[in-house]
């Protein structure tokens, strides 16, 4: 490589590396804000993700039907087509019924919460094996802000970590970065519920002497002020007391099946807005 | 010039494709990070300005779309690009085995860097992900990298004209 080329490489490498280190170190110091460019990217990517996610369902349905019908007699195909069409109709009614039931549950939940709430649709998200987050179709224009809790009818889903104008990102309670002050409903033993990715969650800092059993409910303690007290977080799956150490190891399954989320309820938990 | 106009759009589409379609395909079990292979490819074959800009933009978009700390993947991608660049100047990198091993190493290093940055700066323990997430992810991406290199080469030919690169089966 010639000298000018070598210098060009070094200069460009230095500029790009320094720029990325500045972005990284700035954001490590000031976690929580959503910058303008990041909002723009999020607002552009969210509709694309939504379109792809919704059309993938249709494409996979078409593909399955195609495979199913290949090689069948004409009459058989017609009859099956009719069945498929009727099934589609029934399925549509069933979907509407189920959606109604889910919304009814969310509305019941909404009535029991002392804060204003907003119902949101899940429009996409990162199912990556490391970061466990979802995108919802509500943003700052609906009053959603960073830190607000997000629930399903069965319990807590997570909290808002980024709010753009019309889209927000929810950090699921199973994400490694998620820490929620929690307590065992029966024994009132306090701890911190931390996400463990695909394994669910672990309840940390519960003393060995506390009586914790498999099947006990874990609820939010309301201590950190993010989640209102008493929201169901999960159920104790496994309790392990090691020979040494102050605390016991408690594995917790989330109360909500996070792989089947469709709608969610965001609690607009600014204290001044309390009902 | 056309390259720089299309780069932001193309990069966003690639990242969205990666985080939606591929995620659905692999059911979220293994993340197939096409963008990382593209960064390694850029380090090997593209010029410094084109490749550097692509790595920076891909990393930035990935930060935005995955919700990681802003700058994390931007930094890692730029670093991997320049590492690939340096390696490409010193090593014969047309061999299939070399591409697989190098991409595996980059993917695994990316995982380790993510874990270390989260551990040291945010105190988040992600070490349990090494064997369960990052290693299988790096293995899959390493195995698929020669095929992905061939696809990227075709795209490059479409954009610039000429012949696609041959990857030796050694």
Contacts between the chains, C-beta under 8 A, distances in Angstrom:
chain1	res1	chain2	res2	distance
A	1	B	89	6.6
A	8	B	48	6.4
A	9	B	48	5.1
A	9	B	85	7.1
A	12	B	48	5.3
A	12	B	49	6.3
A	12	B	52	5.2
A	13	B	48	7.7
A	13	B	52	7.3
A	13	B	78	8.0
A	13	B	82	4.9
A	13	B	85	7.9
A	16	B	52	5.1
A	16	B	55	7.5
A	16	B	56	5.4
A	16	B	78	4.7
A	16	B	82	7.9
A	17	B	75	7.3
A	17	B	78	5.6
A	17	B	79	6.8
A	17	B	82	7.3
A	19	B	56	7.3
A	19	B	74	8.0
A	20	B	56	6.8
A	20	B	59	7.0
A	20	B	71	5.8
A	20	B	74	4.3
A	20	B	75	3.9
A	20	B	78	5.0
A	21	B	71	7.6
A	21	B	75	6.0
A	22	B	71	7.8
A	23	B	60	7.9
A	23	B	70	5.8
A	23	B	71	3.4
A	23	B	74	5.9
A	23	B	75	7.6
A	24	B	69	6.7
A	24	B	70	7.4
A	24	B	71	3.1
A	24	B	72	6.1
A	24	B	74	7.1
A	24	B	75	5.0
A	24	B	117	7.8
A	25	B	71	7.5
A	26	B	71	7.3
A	27	B	69	5.3
A	27	B	70	4.3
A	27	B	71	5.3
A	28	B	69	6.3
A	28	B	71	7.9
A	28	B	121	4.8
A	28	B	122	7.5
A	31	B	69	7.4
A	31	B	122	7.7
A	35	B	70	6.9
A	38	B	63	7.7
A	38	B	64	5.0
A	38	B	70	6.1
A	41	B	12	7.2
A	41	B	60	7.7
A	41	B	61	6.1
A	41	B	64	3.9
A	41	B	65	7.2
A	42	B	64	5.9
A	42	B	65	7.7
A	44	B	12	6.5
A	45	B	12	6.4
A	45	B	15	7.4
A	45	B	16	5.4
A	45	B	61	7.7
A	45	B	64	7.0
A	45	B	65	5.3
A	48	B	12	7.7
A	48	B	13	7.6
A	48	B	16	4.7
A	48	B	20	7.9
A	49	B	16	5.8
A	49	B	19	7.1
A	49	B	20	5.2
A	52	B	16	6.8
A	52	B	17	7.6
A	52	B	20	4.3
A	52	B	21	6.1
A	53	B	20	5.9
A	53	B	24	7.5
A	56	B	20	7.5
A	56	B	21	6.8
A	56	B	24	5.6
A	124	B	20	6.7
A	126	B	19	5.9
A	126	B	23	7.5
A	126	B	65	7.1
A	126	B	66	4.9
A	126	B	67	6.1
A	127	B	23	4.8
A	127	B	24	7.9
A	127	B	27	7.7
A	127	B	28	3.2
A	128	B	19	7.1
A	128	B	23	6.7
A	128	B	28	6.8
A	128	B	31	4.6
A	128	B	66	6.1
A	129	B	28	6.4
A	129	B	29	6.4
A	129	B	30	6.6
A	129	B	31	5.6
A	129	B	129	7.6
A	129	B	132	7.9
A	129	B	133	4.4
A	129	B	137	6.9
A	130	B	31	7.3
A	130	B	114	7.0
A	130	B	126	7.3
A	130	B	129	6.1
A	130	B	133	5.8
A	130	B	134	7.9
A	131	B	66	5.1
A	131	B	67	5.7
A	131	B	68	6.1
A	133	B	66	7.6
A	133	B	67	4.6
A	161	B	67	6.6
A	162	B	67	6.4
A	169	B	67	5.0
A	171	B	67	7.4
A	176	B	118	7.4
A	176	B	124	5.5
A	176	B	125	7.3
A	176	B	126	5.1
A	176	B	129	7.4
A	177	B	118	7.6
A	177	B	122	7.2
A	177	B	124	5.4
A	196	B	128	7.1
A	197	B	128	7.7
A	197	B	129	6.5
A	197	B	132	7.7
A	197	B	133	7.2
A	198	B	132	7.3
A	199	B	128	7.9
